[in-house]
Amino acid sequence: KPAPAEEVETPAPAEDVEKPAPAEEPPVVGYALEQLTDPRVWQKLGIPAAARERLLDDATFHEIFGMDKQAFAKLAKWKRDNMKKKVGLF
């Protein structure tokens, strides 16, 4: 009979390690709709105009657009733009 092979413990992949966000995305911070529709505020904070809706907190986003951010992102650009225009985020 061959001798049993020694068990070598392989480290599990670290699932809780944060992956760096892509450079073009601003850090995830929740802002009020009033802050994101006031150019004096969002420009002073350095928030890109096209990224403002992504900085709403999830509850406010759902209240305004009637869907979560993932569903919104799947819409055609023209639909997203029209919805953003209605709330002053375009």
Backbone hydrogen bonds in HBPLUS format (Angstrom, degrees):
<---DONOR---> <-ACCEPTOR-->    atom                        ^
c    i                          cat <-CA-CA->   ^        H-A-AA   ^      H-
h    n   atom  resd res      DA  || num        DHA   H-A  angle D-A-AA Bond
n    s   type  num  typ     dist DA aas  dist angle  dist       angle   num
A0025-GLU N   A0022-PRO O   3.12 MM   3  5.78 160.8  2.16 120.6 126.2     1
A0031-TYR N   A0055-LEU O   2.83 MM  24  5.91 147.1  1.93 148.5 157.5     2
A0035-GLN N   A0032-ALA O   3.03 MM   3  5.34 126.6  2.32 104.0 117.1     3
A0036-LEU N   A0032-ALA O   3.19 MM   4  6.55 154.7  2.26 150.5 157.6     4
A0037-THR N   A0033-LEU O   2.97 MM   4  6.14 124.7  2.29 147.4 161.0     5
A0041-VAL N   A0038-ASP O   2.87 MM   3  5.43 133.7  2.09 115.2 127.3     6
A0042-TRP N   A0038-ASP O   3.06 MM   4  6.37 159.5  2.10 162.6 165.0     7
A0043-GLN N   A0039-PRO O   3.01 MM   4  5.56 154.3  2.08 135.8 143.6     8
A0045-LEU N   A0041-VAL O   3.01 MM   4  6.27 145.8  2.13 149.1 158.9     9
A0047-ILE N   A0042-TRP O   2.99 MM   5  5.39 162.6  2.02 168.6 164.5    10
A0046-GLY N   A0043-GLN O   3.02 MM   3  5.00 150.5  2.11  99.2 108.6    11
A0051-ALA N   A0048-PRO O   3.00 MM   3  5.38 154.9  2.07 113.1 121.1    12
A0054-ARG N   A0051-ALA O   3.13 MM   3  5.61 132.9  2.36 110.9 122.9    13
A0055-LEU N   A0052-ARG O   2.99 MM   3  5.43 155.3  2.05 112.9 120.8    14
A0056-LEU N   A0053-GLU O   3.33 MM   3  5.63 169.7  2.34 109.6 112.1    15
A0061-PHE N   A0057-ASP O   2.90 MM   4  6.07 165.5  1.92 162.4 167.4    16
A0062-HIS N   A0058-ASP O   2.97 MM   4  6.14 163.2  2.00 148.3 152.1    17
A0063-GLU N   A0059-ALA O   2.97 MM   4  6.17 154.2  2.03 145.6 153.2    18
A0064-ILE N   A0060-THR O   2.92 MM   4  6.12 156.3  1.97 154.0 159.4    19
A0065-PHE N   A0061-PHE O   2.86 MM   4  5.96 175.8  1.86 160.8 162.2    20
A0066-GLY N   A0062-HIS O   2.71 MM   4  4.79 135.5  1.90 127.7 136.5    21
A0072-PHE N   A0068-ASP O   3.05 MM   4  6.29 161.0  2.09 153.4 159.4    22
A0073-ALA N   A0069-LYS O   2.94 MM   4  6.07 154.2  2.01 143.9 150.4    23
A0074-LYS N   A0071-ALA O   3.17 MM   3  5.26 137.0  2.36  97.8 109.5    24
A0075-LEU N   A0072-PHE O   3.09 MM   3  5.45 155.3  2.15 109.2 116.8    25
A0079-LYS N   A0076-ALA O   2.99 MM   3  5.35 124.8  2.31 106.3 120.4    26
A0080-ARG N   A0076-ALA O   3.05 MM   4  6.43 162.1  2.08 157.8 163.1    27
A0081-ASP N   A0077-LYS O   2.83 MM   4  6.03 166.5  1.84 156.9 160.9    28
A0082-ASN N   A0078-TRP O   2.98 MM   4  6.11 157.6  2.03 140.7 146.4    29
A0083-MET N   A0079-LYS O   2.99 MM   4  6.21 159.5  2.03 150.5 155.8    30
A0084-LYS N   A0080-ARG O   2.87 MM   4  6.10 153.4  1.94 151.5 159.6    31
A0085-LYS N   A0081-ASP O   2.88 MM   4  6.11 149.5  1.98 147.2 155.7    32
A0086-LYS N   A0082-ASN O   3.26 MM   4  6.52 149.6  2.36 142.6 149.0    33
A0087-VAL N   A0084-LYS O   3.21 MM   3  5.49 141.5  2.37 103.0 113.0    34
A0089-LEU N   A0084-LYS O   2.81 MM   5  4.79 162.3  1.84 147.9 143.3    35
A0088-GLY N   A0085-LYS O   3.23 MM   3  5.07 161.9  2.26 100.7 106.2    36
